[in-house]
Structures are given as structure tokens and as C-alpha cells.
Amino acid sequence: MVVAPDLATVSIGVVSQAKTAQSAQSDANKRAQGFIDQVKKLLGSHGNVHTGSINLYPVYSEAPPRSDTVYTPQI
């Protein structure tokens, strides 16, 4: 017996860096939306696409090598 699949799980990742969190999120949204739009075209009216999670992390400056002073990372 052959049965057509009715569920697919796809994970994608988008990485974006910008001066502000809002700019990075906006850029990531635009990039991901292009992929999602293509998937929706393939699925047609029978498909559903859901976002599972979104993570946003700051990028900290690195400590200089061999620093004898206390270093406080900066975002």
C-alpha cells in the first residue's frame, strides 16, 4: 500500500547581524519570508507553515589577548 505523506518537518536557520536588535530581526524576517513563500507555493492551499521558535542573542566584544586589566564586554 502506498500512501501520500501528510506531514513534513523542515528546520531552517537564518543568521543576521546589525547595529540594533530591531534591524537584525527585520533582516532575518525578510530572509526567512522568502523561503517560507516558496514553500507555501509548493504546498498550495493544503499546506500550513508554522514558526517554531525565534532566538535573538547579542554579540559581545571579545577581550583583548593577554590583558592585565579587568575587561567588561560590550554589546
All heavy atoms as a GROMACS GRO file, in nm:
protein
  557
    1MET      N    1   0.084  -0.118   0.000
    1MET     CA    2   0.000   0.000   0.000
    1MET      C    3   0.090   0.125   0.000
    1MET      O    4   0.184   0.134   0.076
    1MET     CB    5  -0.090  -0.001   0.124
    1MET     CG    6  -0.168   0.127   0.140
    1MET     SD    7  -0.248   0.142   0.300
    1MET     CE    8  -0.405   0.072   0.265
    2VAL      N    9   0.059   0.219  -0.084
    2VAL     CA   10   0.131   0.345  -0.093
    2VAL      C   11   0.037   0.456  -0.050
    2VAL      O   12  -0.075   0.466  -0.097
    2VAL     CB   13   0.181   0.370  -0.237
    2VAL    CG1   14   0.248   0.505  -0.247
    2VAL    CG2   15   0.275   0.259  -0.281
    3VAL      N   16   0.086   0.538   0.043
    3VAL     CA   17   0.006   0.649   0.095
    3VAL      C   18   0.086   0.778   0.082
    3VAL      O   19   0.204   0.781   0.113
    3VAL     CB   20  -0.029   0.624   0.244
    3VAL    CG1   21  -0.110   0.739   0.300
    3VAL    CG2   22  -0.105   0.493   0.260
    4ALA      N   23   0.020   0.881   0.038
    4ALA     CA   24   0.086   1.012   0.027
    4ALA      C   25   0.117   1.068   0.165
    4ALA      O   26   0.035   1.055   0.256
    4ALA     CB   27  -0.004   1.108  -0.050
    5PRO      N   28   0.233   1.128   0.184
    5PRO     CA   29   0.265   1.185   0.315
    5PRO      C   30   0.173   1.302   0.347
    5PRO      O   31   0.126   1.374   0.258
    5PRO     CB   32   0.409   1.231   0.299
    5PRO     CG   33   0.430   1.247   0.153
    5PRO     CD   34   0.338   1.149   0.086
    6ASP      N   35   0.146   1.320   0.476
    6ASP     CA   36   0.060   1.432   0.515
    6ASP      C   37   0.129   1.526   0.616
    6ASP      O   38   0.068   1.618   0.667
    6ASP     CB   39  -0.073   1.382   0.572
    6ASP     CG   40  -0.056   1.300   0.699
    6ASP    OD1   41   0.058   1.272   0.738
    6ASP    OD2   42  -0.158   1.265   0.759
    7LEU      N   43   0.255   1.499   0.643
    7LEU     CA   44   0.329   1.584   0.736
    7LEU      C   45   0.477   1.584   0.699
    7LEU      O   46   0.534   1.480   0.670
    7LEU     CB   47   0.314   1.534   0.880
    7LEU     CG   48   0.396   1.606   0.988
    7LEU    CD1   49   0.344   1.747   1.006
    7LEU    CD2   50   0.391   1.529   1.118
    8ALA      N   51   0.534   1.704   0.700
    8ALA     CA   52   0.678   1.718   0.681
    8ALA      C   53   0.728   1.821   0.782
    8ALA      O   54   0.661   1.921   0.808
    8ALA     CB   55   0.711   1.764   0.540
    9THR      N   56   0.841   1.794   0.840
    9THR     CA   57   0.902   1.888   0.933
    9THR      C   58   1.033   1.936   0.871
    9THR      O   59   1.118   1.856   0.836
    9THR     CB   60   0.931   1.821   1.069
    9THR    OG1   61   0.807   1.772   1.122
    9THR    CG2   62   0.993   1.919   1.165
   10VAL      N   63   1.045   2.068   0.857
   10VAL     CA   64   1.163   2.128   0.798
   10VAL      C   65   1.214   2.234   0.896
   10VAL      O   66   1.137   2.317   0.943
   10VAL     CB   67   1.131   2.194   0.662
   10VAL    CG1   68   1.253   2.263   0.605
   10VAL    CG2   69   1.076   2.090   0.566
   11SER      N   70   1.342   2.231   0.923
   11SER     CA   71   1.403   2.333   1.008
   11SER      C   72   1.498   2.416   0.925
   11SER      O   73   1.580   2.362   0.850
   11SER     CB   74   1.480   2.268   1.122
   11SER     OG   75   1.394   2.195   1.206
   12ILE      N   76   1.486   2.547   0.936
   12ILE     CA   77   1.579   2.637   0.868
   12ILE      C   78   1.638   2.731   0.972
   12ILE      O   79   1.581   2.751   1.080
   12ILE     CB   80   1.514   2.717   0.754
   12ILE    CG1   81   1.410   2.816   0.809
   12ILE    CG2   82   1.453   2.626   0.651
   12ILE    CD1   83   1.369   2.922   0.710
   13GLY      N   84   1.750   2.788   0.941
   13GLY     CA   85   1.810   2.887   1.028
   13GLY      C   86   1.850   3.009   0.948
   13GLY      O   87   1.893   2.998   0.834
   14VAL      N   88   1.832   3.124   1.007
   14VAL     CA   89   1.871   3.250   0.944
   14VAL      C   90   1.958   3.325   1.044
   14VAL      O   91   1.921   3.338   1.161
   14VAL     CB   92   1.747   3.335   0.908
   14VAL    CG1   93   1.788   3.469   0.850
   14VAL    CG2   94   1.656   3.261   0.812
   15VAL      N   95   2.073   3.372   1.001
   15VAL     CA   96   2.162   3.448   1.086
   15VAL      C   97   2.175   3.588   1.029
   15VAL      O   98   2.199   3.606   0.909
   15VAL     CB   99   2.301   3.382   1.096
   15VAL    CG1  100   2.396   3.467   1.178
   15VAL    CG2  101   2.289   3.242   1.153
   16SER      N  102   2.161   3.687   1.115
   16SER     CA  103   2.173   3.826   1.071
   16SER      C  104   2.237   3.906   1.183
   16SER      O  105   2.205   3.885   1.300
   16SER     CB  106   2.036   3.882   1.037
   16SER     OG  107   2.046   4.014   0.993
   17GLN      N  108   2.327   3.997   1.149
   17GLN     CA  109   2.386   4.088   1.246
   17GLN      C  110   2.364   4.230   1.201
   17GLN      O  111   2.372   4.261   1.082
   17GLN     CB  112   2.536   4.063   1.260
   17GLN     CG  113   2.570   3.938   1.336
   17GLN     CD  114   2.719   3.925   1.360
   17GLN    OE1  115   2.799   3.957   1.273
   17GLN    NE2  116   2.754   3.876   1.476
   18ALA      N  117   2.333   4.317   1.296
   18ALA     CA  118   2.310   4.458   1.267
   18ALA      C  119   2.342   4.540   1.392
   18ALA      O  120   2.366   4.484   1.499
   18ALA     CB  121   2.166   4.481   1.223
   19LYS      N  122   2.340   4.670   1.378
   19LYS     CA  123   2.371   4.758   1.492
   19LYS      C  124   2.264   4.750   1.601
   19LYS      O  125   2.294   4.770   1.717
   19LYS     CB  126   2.384   4.902   1.445
   19LYS     CG  127   2.502   4.926   1.355
   19LYS     CD  128   2.611   4.992   1.432
   19LYS     CE  129   2.727   5.022   1.338
   19LYS     NZ  130   2.851   5.025   1.409
   20THR      N  131   2.140   4.724   1.562
   20THR     CA  132   2.033   4.713   1.662
   20THR      C  133   1.962   4.578   1.648
   20THR      O  134   1.963   4.518   1.540
   20THR     CB  135   1.927   4.825   1.644
   20THR    OG1  136   1.860   4.806   1.519
   20THR    CG2  137   1.991   4.964   1.648
   21ALA      N  138   1.901   4.535   1.757
   21ALA     CA  139   1.826   4.410   1.755
   21ALA      C  140   1.709   4.419   1.656
   21ALA      O  141   1.680   4.324   1.583
   21ALA     CB  142   1.774   4.377   1.895
   22GLN      N  143   1.644   4.533   1.652
   22GLN     CA  144   1.530   4.552   1.561
   22GLN      C  145   1.574   4.538   1.415
   22GLN      O  146   1.505   4.473   1.336
   22GLN     CB  147   1.466   4.689   1.584
   22GLN     CG  148   1.342   4.711   1.501
   22GLN     CD  149   1.276   4.844   1.531
   22GLN    OE1  150   1.334   4.932   1.595
   22GLN    NE2  151   1.153   4.861   1.485
   23SER      N  152   1.688   4.594   1.379
   23SER     CA  153   1.738   4.584   1.242
   23SER      C  154   1.775   4.441   1.207
   23SER      O  155   1.746   4.393   1.098
   23SER     CB  156   1.859   4.674   1.221
   23SER     OG  157   1.823   4.809   1.233
   24ALA      N  158   1.839   4.372   1.301
   24ALA     CA  159   1.877   4.232   1.278
   24ALA      C  160   1.753   4.145   1.261
   24ALA      O  161   1.747   4.060   1.172
   24ALA     CB  162   1.963   4.181   1.392
   25GLN      N  163   1.652   4.166   1.346
   25GLN     CA  164   1.530   4.087   1.337
   25GLN      C  165   1.456   4.114   1.207
   25GLN      O  166   1.405   4.022   1.142
   25GLN     CB  167   1.438   4.116   1.456
   25GLN     CG  168   1.316   4.027   1.462
   25GLN     CD  169   1.354   3.882   1.487
   25GLN    OE1  170   1.415   3.851   1.586
   25GLN    NE2  171   1.317   3.794   1.397
   26SER      N  172   1.452   4.239   1.165
   26SER     CA  173   1.386   4.275   1.040
   26SER      C  174   1.454   4.208   0.921
   26SER      O  175   1.387   4.153   0.832
   26SER     CB  176   1.386   4.427   1.024
   26SER     OG  177   1.328   4.465   0.901
   27ASP      N  178   1.586   4.212   0.919
   27ASP     CA  179   1.661   4.148   0.812
   27ASP      C  180   1.638   3.997   0.811
   27ASP      O  181   1.614   3.937   0.705
   27ASP     CB  182   1.809   4.178   0.826
   27ASP     CG  183   1.891   4.116   0.715
   27ASP    OD1  184   1.866   4.149   0.597
   27ASP    OD2  185   1.979   4.033   0.746
   28ALA      N  186   1.643   3.935   0.927
   28ALA     CA  187   1.620   3.791   0.937
   28ALA      C  188   1.479   3.755   0.890
   28ALA      O  189   1.458   3.655   0.822
   28ALA     CB  190   1.643   3.742   1.080
   29ASN      N  191   1.381   3.837   0.928
   29ASN     CA  192   1.242   3.812   0.885
   29ASN      C  193   1.230   3.814   0.733
   29ASN      O  194   1.163   3.729   0.674
   29ASN     CB  195   1.148   3.917   0.945
   29ASN     CG  196   1.128   3.901   1.093
   29ASN    OD1  197   1.164   3.799   1.152
   29ASN    ND2  198   1.074   4.003   1.156
   30LYS      N  199   1.294   3.911   0.669
   30LYS     CA  200   1.288   3.922   0.523
   30LYS      C  201   1.350   3.799   0.457
   30LYS      O  202   1.298   3.746   0.360
   30LYS     CB  203   1.359   4.048   0.476
   30LYS     CG  204   1.285   4.175   0.506
   30LYS     CD  205   1.365   4.296   0.463
   30LYS     CE  206   1.303   4.424   0.517
   30LYS     NZ  207   1.390   4.539   0.496
   31ARG      N  208   1.465   3.756   0.511
   31ARG     CA  209   1.533   3.639   0.454
   31ARG      C  210   1.449   3.513   0.470
   31ARG      O  211   1.434   3.435   0.376
   31ARG     CB  212   1.667   3.620   0.521
   31ARG     CG  213   1.767   3.728   0.491
   31ARG     CD  214   1.888   3.706   0.577
   31ARG     NE  215   1.987   3.809   0.557
   31ARG     CZ  216   2.116   3.784   0.545
   31ARG    NH1  217   2.161   3.661   0.550
   31ARG    NH2  218   2.200   3.882   0.528
   32ALA      N  219   1.395   3.493   0.588
   32ALA     CA  220   1.315   3.373   0.613
   32ALA      C  221   1.185   3.376   0.533
   32ALA      O  222   1.141   3.272   0.483
   32ALA     CB  223   1.284   3.361   0.762
   33GLN      N  224   1.126   3.493   0.519
   33GLN     CA  225   0.999   3.502   0.448
   33GLN      C  226   1.012   3.459   0.303
   33GLN      O  227   0.922   3.396   0.247
   33GLN     CB  228   0.942   3.645   0.455
   33GLN     CG  229   0.798   3.653   0.411
   33GLN     CD  230   0.706   3.568   0.495
   33GLN    OE1  231   0.706   3.577   0.617
   33GLN    NE2  232   0.626   3.484   0.432
   34GLY      N  233   1.124   3.489   0.239
   34GLY     CA  234   1.146   3.444   0.102
   34GLY      C  235   1.140   3.292   0.091
   34GLY      O  236   1.079   3.238  -0.001
   35PHE      N  237   1.202   3.224   0.186
   35PHE     CA  238   1.199   3.077   0.188
   35PHE      C  239   1.057   3.027   0.215
   35PHE      O  240   1.007   2.937   0.148
   35PHE     CB  241   1.296   3.024   0.294
   35PHE     CG  242   1.294   2.875   0.306
   35PHE    CD1  243   1.364   2.796   0.218
   35PHE    CD2  244   1.220   2.814   0.406
   35PHE    CE1  245   1.361   2.658   0.228
   35PHE    CE2  246   1.216   2.676   0.418
   35PHE     CZ  247   1.287   2.598   0.328
   36ILE      N  248   0.993   3.085   0.313
   36ILE     CA  249   0.857   3.043   0.351
   36ILE      C  250   0.760   3.062   0.234
   36ILE      O  251   0.676   2.976   0.208
   36ILE     CB  252   0.810   3.120   0.475
   36ILE    CG1  253   0.891   3.073   0.597
   36ILE    CG2  254   0.661   3.102   0.499
   36ILE    CD1  255   0.875   3.160   0.720
   37ASP      N  256   0.773   3.172   0.162
   37ASP     CA  257   0.686   3.196   0.046
   37ASP      C  258   0.702   3.087  -0.059
   37ASP      O  259   0.603   3.042  -0.119
   37ASP     CB  260   0.715   3.334  -0.016
   37ASP     CG  261   0.670   3.449   0.072
   37ASP    OD1  262   0.590   3.426   0.166
   37ASP    OD2  263   0.717   3.562   0.047
   38GLN      N  264   0.826   3.044  -0.083
   38GLN     CA  265   0.849   2.937  -0.180
   38GLN      C  266   0.789   2.804  -0.133
   38GLN      O  267   0.730   2.730  -0.212
   38GLN     CB  268   0.999   2.920  -0.206
   38GLN     CG  269   1.062   3.038  -0.278
   38GLN     CD  270   0.998   3.061  -0.415
   38GLN    OE1  271   0.979   2.968  -0.492
   38GLN    NE2  272   0.965   3.185  -0.443
   39VAL      N  273   0.801   2.775  -0.006
   39VAL     CA  274   0.743   2.652   0.049
   39VAL      C  275   0.592   2.656   0.036
   39VAL      O  276   0.528   2.557  -0.003
   39VAL     CB  277   0.785   2.631   0.197
   39VAL    CG1  278   0.705   2.520   0.262
   39VAL    CG2  279   0.935   2.603   0.206
   40LYS      N  280   0.531   2.770   0.066
   40LYS     CA  281   0.385   2.783   0.055
   40LYS      C  282   0.339   2.762  -0.090
   40LYS      O  283   0.233   2.703  -0.114
   40LYS     CB  284   0.339   2.918   0.106
   40LYS     CG  285   0.340   2.927   0.257
   40LYS     CD  286   0.288   3.062   0.304
   40LYS     CE  287   0.281   3.068   0.455
   40LYS     NZ  288   0.227   3.195   0.504
   41LYS      N  289   0.417   2.809  -0.186
   41LYS     CA  290   0.384   2.786  -0.327
   41LYS      C  291   0.382   2.637  -0.358
   41LYS      O  292   0.294   2.588  -0.428
   41LYS     CB  293   0.486   2.854  -0.418
   41LYS     CG  294   0.457   2.996  -0.450
   41LYS     CD  295   0.558   3.043  -0.555
   41LYS     CE  296   0.558   3.192  -0.568
   41LYS     NZ  297   0.658   3.239  -0.664
   42LEU      N  298   0.482   2.566  -0.307
   42LEU     CA  299   0.490   2.422  -0.331
   42LEU      C  300   0.374   2.346  -0.265
   42LEU      O  301   0.323   2.250  -0.320
   42LEU     CB  302   0.623   2.366  -0.280
   42LEU     CG  303   0.747   2.410  -0.356
   42LEU    CD1  304   0.873   2.365  -0.281
   42LEU    CD2  305   0.747   2.352  -0.496
   43LEU      N  306   0.335   2.392  -0.147
   43LEU     CA  307   0.229   2.323  -0.072
   43LEU      C  308   0.090   2.353  -0.127
   43LEU      O  309   0.000   2.271  -0.113
   43LEU     CB  310   0.234   2.363   0.076
   43LEU     CG  311   0.357   2.320   0.153
   43LEU    CD1  312   0.354   2.380   0.293
   43LEU    CD2  313   0.367   2.168   0.159
   44GLY      N  314   0.073   2.470  -0.183
   44GLY     CA  315  -0.058   2.508  -0.232
   44GLY      C  316  -0.153   2.537  -0.117
   44GLY      O  317  -0.112   2.563  -0.004
   45SER      N  318  -0.282   2.526  -0.145
   45SER     CA  319  -0.382   2.562  -0.044
   45SER      C  320  -0.397   2.458   0.067
   45SER      O  321  -0.464   2.484   0.167
   45SER     CB  322  -0.518   2.584  -0.111
   45SER     OG  323  -0.560   2.463  -0.172
   46HIS      N  324  -0.334   2.343   0.052
   46HIS     CA  325  -0.348   2.237   0.152
   46HIS      C  326  -0.241   2.241   0.261
   46HIS      O  327  -0.246   2.164   0.355
   46HIS     CB  328  -0.345   2.100   0.086
   46HIS     CG  329  -0.454   2.082  -0.014
   46HIS    ND1  330  -0.586   2.076   0.020
   46HIS    CD2  331  -0.450   2.074  -0.150
   46HIS    CE1  332  -0.660   2.062  -0.088
   46HIS    NE2  333  -0.578   2.061  -0.194
   47GLY      N  334  -0.145   2.330   0.247
   47GLY     CA  335  -0.033   2.330   0.341
   47GLY      C  336  -0.043   2.435   0.448
   47GLY      O  337  -0.106   2.539   0.432
   48ASN      N  338   0.018   2.407   0.561
   48ASN     CA  339   0.030   2.502   0.671
   48ASN      C  340   0.178   2.516   0.706
   48ASN      O  341   0.250   2.417   0.711
   48ASN     CB  342  -0.045   2.452   0.795
   48ASN     CG  343  -0.194   2.450   0.774
   48ASN    OD1  344  -0.251   2.548   0.730
   48ASN    ND2  345  -0.256   2.338   0.805
   49VAL      N  346   0.219   2.638   0.732
   49VAL     CA  347   0.357   2.664   0.772
   49VAL      C  348   0.350   2.733   0.908
   49VAL      O  349   0.275   2.829   0.926
   49VAL     CB  350   0.429   2.753   0.670
   49VAL    CG1  351   0.569   2.788   0.718
   49VAL    CG2  352   0.435   2.685   0.534
   50HIS      N  353   0.429   2.684   1.003
   50HIS     CA  354   0.430   2.741   1.138
   50HIS      C  355   0.572   2.773   1.180
   50HIS      O  356   0.665   2.698   1.148
   50HIS     CB  357   0.370   2.642   1.239
   50HIS     CG  358   0.231   2.601   1.207
   50HIS    ND1  359   0.122   2.677   1.240
   50HIS    CD2  360   0.184   2.492   1.143
   50HIS    CE1  361   0.012   2.616   1.199
   50HIS    NE2  362   0.048   2.503   1.138
   51THR      N  363   0.588   2.881   1.253
   51THR     CA  364   0.717   2.915   1.312
   51THR      C  365   0.726   2.848   1.448
   51THR      O  366   0.636   2.863   1.530
   51THR     CB  367   0.732   3.068   1.328
   51THR    OG1  368   0.723   3.127   1.200
   51THR    CG2  369   0.864   3.104   1.394
   52GLY      N  370   0.834   2.773   1.469
   52GLY     CA  371   0.851   2.702   1.595
   52GLY      C  372   0.918   2.785   1.702
   52GLY      O  373   0.877   2.786   1.818
   53SER      N  374   1.020   2.861   1.665
   53SER     CA  375   1.088   2.945   1.763
   53SER      C  376   1.172   3.051   1.693
   53SER      O  377   1.211   3.035   1.578
   53SER     CB  378   1.178   2.861   1.854
   53SER     OG  379   1.284   2.805   1.780
   54ILE      N  380   1.196   3.157   1.766
   54ILE     CA  381   1.281   3.265   1.720
   54ILE      C  382   1.374   3.298   1.835
   54ILE      O  383   1.330   3.313   1.949
   54ILE     CB  384   1.200   3.390   1.681
   54ILE    CG1  385   1.108   3.360   1.564
   54ILE    CG2  386   1.292   3.506   1.648
   54ILE    CD1  387   1.012   3.471   1.531
   55ASN      N  388   1.503   3.308   1.807
   55ASN     CA  389   1.601   3.342   1.910
   55ASN      C  390   1.681   3.463   1.867
   55ASN      O  391   1.722   3.473   1.752
   55ASN     CB  392   1.697   3.224   1.933
   55ASN     CG  393   1.624   3.101   1.980
   55ASN    OD1  394   1.558   3.104   2.082
   55ASN    ND2  395   1.634   2.994   1.903
   56LEU      N  396   1.703   3.552   1.959
   56LEU     CA  397   1.779   3.673   1.933
   56LEU      C  398   1.883   3.687   2.044
   56LEU      O  399   1.849   3.688   2.161
   56LEU     CB  400   1.685   3.794   1.933
   56LEU     CG  401   1.740   3.928   1.891
   56LEU    CD1  402   1.784   3.925   1.746
   56LEU    CD2  403   1.636   4.037   1.911
   57TYR      N  404   2.011   3.692   2.006
   57TYR     CA  405   2.120   3.699   2.102
   57TYR      C  406   2.210   3.818   2.072
   57TYR      O  407   2.239   3.844   1.955
   57TYR     CB  408   2.206   3.571   2.097
   57TYR     CG  409   2.130   3.445   2.123
   57TYR    CD1  410   2.093   3.361   2.019
   57TYR    CD2  411   2.094   3.409   2.252
   57TYR    CE1  412   2.022   3.245   2.042
   57TYR    CE2  413   2.024   3.292   2.277
   57TYR     CZ  414   1.988   3.209   2.172
   57TYR     OH  415   1.918   3.095   2.196
   58PRO      N  416   2.259   3.887   2.175
   58PRO     CA  417   2.354   3.995   2.150
   58PRO      C  418   2.492   3.939   2.114
   58PRO      O  419   2.525   3.826   2.149
   58PRO     CB  420   2.361   4.068   2.285
   58PRO     CG  421   2.325   3.964   2.386
   58PRO     CD  422   2.228   3.871   2.317
   59VAL      N  423   2.568   4.018   2.042
   59VAL     CA  424   2.706   3.983   2.010
   59VAL      C  425   2.795   4.071   2.098
   59VAL      O  426   2.786   4.194   2.092
   59VAL     CB  427   2.737   4.008   1.860
   59VAL    CG1  428   2.884   3.980   1.830
   59VAL    CG2  429   2.647   3.921   1.774
   60TYR      N  430   2.876   4.008   2.180
   60TYR     CA  431   2.964   4.081   2.271
   60TYR      C  432   3.104   4.095   2.213
   60TYR      O  433   3.151   4.007   2.142
   60TYR     CB  434   2.974   4.009   2.406
   60TYR     CG  435   2.846   4.011   2.484
   60TYR    CD1  436   2.758   3.904   2.481
   60TYR    CD2  437   2.813   4.122   2.562
   60TYR    CE1  438   2.639   3.906   2.553
   60TYR    CE2  439   2.695   4.124   2.634
   60TYR     CZ  440   2.609   4.016   2.630
   60TYR     OH  441   2.492   4.019   2.701
   61SER      N  442   3.170   4.204   2.248
   61SER     CA  443   3.309   4.223   2.208
   61SER      C  444   3.395   4.121   2.283
   61SER      O  445   3.359   4.074   2.390
   61SER     CB  446   3.355   4.365   2.241
   61SER     OG  447   3.341   4.390   2.380
   62GLU      N  448   3.507   4.087   2.223
   62GLU     CA  449   3.597   3.990   2.285
   62GLU      C  450   3.707   4.061   2.362
   62GLU      O  451   3.750   4.170   2.325
   62GLU     CB  452   3.659   3.900   2.178
   62GLU     CG  453   3.558   3.811   2.111
   62GLU     CD  454   3.620   3.715   2.013
   62GLU    OE1  455   3.742   3.686   2.026
   62GLU    OE2  456   3.549   3.670   1.923
   63ALA      N  457   3.753   3.998   2.468
   63ALA     CA  458   3.860   4.054   2.548
   63ALA      C  459   3.989   4.054   2.467
   63ALA      O  460   4.016   3.961   2.392
   63ALA     CB  461   3.879   3.972   2.675
   64PRO      N  462   4.068   4.159   2.482
   64PRO     CA  463   4.198   4.160   2.413
   64PRO      C  464   4.288   4.050   2.468
   64PRO      O  465   4.280   4.018   2.586
   64PRO     CB  466   4.254   4.298   2.443
   64PRO     CG  467   4.172   4.356   2.552
   64PRO     CD  468   4.046   4.278   2.561
   65PRO      N  469   4.371   3.991   2.383
   65PRO     CA  470   4.459   3.885   2.432
   65PRO      C  471   4.560   3.940   2.535
   65PRO      O  472   4.609   4.051   2.521
   65PRO     CB  473   4.529   3.835   2.306
   65PRO     CG  474   4.506   3.938   2.203
   65PRO     CD  475   4.388   4.019   2.244
   66ARG      N  476   4.584   3.860   2.637
   66ARG     CA  477   4.684   3.893   2.741
   66ARG      C  478   4.661   4.029   2.806
   66ARG      O  479   4.753   4.107   2.825
   66ARG     CB  480   4.825   3.887   2.683
   66ARG     CG  481   4.861   3.750   2.638
   66ARG     CD  482   5.002   3.746   2.595
   66ARG     NE  483   5.038   3.607   2.570
   66ARG     CZ  484   5.159   3.564   2.563
   66ARG    NH1  485   5.260   3.646   2.579
   66ARG    NH2  486   5.184   3.438   2.542
   67SER      N  487   4.539   4.057   2.838
   67SER     CA  488   4.508   4.184   2.904
   67SER      C  489   4.525   4.165   3.055
   67SER      O  490   4.474   4.071   3.114
   67SER     CB  491   4.365   4.225   2.872
   67SER     OG  492   4.332   4.341   2.943
   68ASP      N  493   4.597   4.258   3.118
   68ASP     CA  494   4.617   4.253   3.262
   68ASP      C  495   4.509   4.333   3.336
   68ASP      O  496   4.508   4.333   3.459
   68ASP     CB  497   4.755   4.309   3.298
   68ASP     CG  498   4.867   4.220   3.246
   68ASP    OD1  499   4.841   4.098   3.224
   68ASP    OD2  500   4.979   4.270   3.228
   69THR      N  501   4.424   4.398   3.263
   69THR     CA  502   4.319   4.478   3.326
   69THR      C  503   4.187   4.402   3.322
   69THR      O  504   4.169   4.309   3.244
   69THR     CB  505   4.300   4.614   3.254
   69THR    OG1  506   4.261   4.589   3.120
   69THR    CG2  507   4.429   4.694   3.256
   70VAL      N  508   4.096   4.443   3.409
   70VAL     CA  509   3.963   4.382   3.410
   70VAL      C  510   3.891   4.426   3.284
   70VAL      O  511   3.888   4.544   3.249
   70VAL     CB  512   3.884   4.426   3.537
   70VAL    CG1  513   3.743   4.374   3.531
   70VAL    CG2  514   3.955   4.380   3.661
   71TYR      N  515   3.833   4.329   3.216
   71TYR     CA  516   3.767   4.358   3.088
   71TYR      C  517   3.616   4.344   3.105
   71TYR      O  518   3.567   4.244   3.157
   71TYR     CB  519   3.816   4.263   2.979
   71TYR     CG  520   3.743   4.280   2.849
   71TYR    CD1  521   3.767   4.392   2.770
   71TYR    CD2  522   3.649   4.189   2.806
   71TYR    CE1  523   3.699   4.412   2.650
   71TYR    CE2  524   3.581   4.206   2.688
   71TYR     CZ  525   3.606   4.319   2.610
   71TYR     OH  526   3.540   4.337   2.493
   72THR      N  527   3.541   4.443   3.061
   72THR     CA  528   3.395   4.438   3.062
   72THR      C  529   3.348   4.430   2.917
   72THR      O  530   3.369   4.523   2.840
   72THR     CB  531   3.336   4.564   3.129
   72THR    OG1  532   3.390   4.576   3.260
   72THR    CG2  533   3.185   4.556   3.135
   73PRO      N  534   3.288   4.318   2.879
   73PRO     CA  535   3.241   4.304   2.740
   73PRO      C  536   3.136   4.410   2.706
   73PRO      O  537   3.059   4.452   2.791
   73PRO     CB  538   3.179   4.165   2.736
   73PRO     CG  539   3.222   4.097   2.860
   73PRO     CD  540   3.257   4.201   2.959
   74GLN      N  541   3.138   4.452   2.582
   74GLN     CA  542   3.041   4.548   2.530
   74GLN      C  543   2.955   4.481   2.425
   74GLN      O  544   3.004   4.398   2.349
   74GLN     CB  545   3.113   4.668   2.469
   74GLN     CG  546   3.204   4.742   2.564
   74GLN     CD  547   3.127   4.811   2.674
   74GLN    OE1  548   3.029   4.878   2.649
   74GLN    NE2  549   3.171   4.792   2.798
   75ILE      N  550   2.828   4.518   2.419
   75ILE     CA  551   2.738   4.466   2.315
   75ILE      C  552   2.767   4.541   2.188
   75ILE      O  553   2.785   4.660   2.186
   75ILE     CB  554   2.590   4.479   2.355
   75ILE    CG1  555   2.560   4.390   2.472
   75ILE    CG2  556   2.498   4.447   2.236
   75ILE    CD1  557   2.419   4.395   2.523
   0.00000   0.00000   0.00000
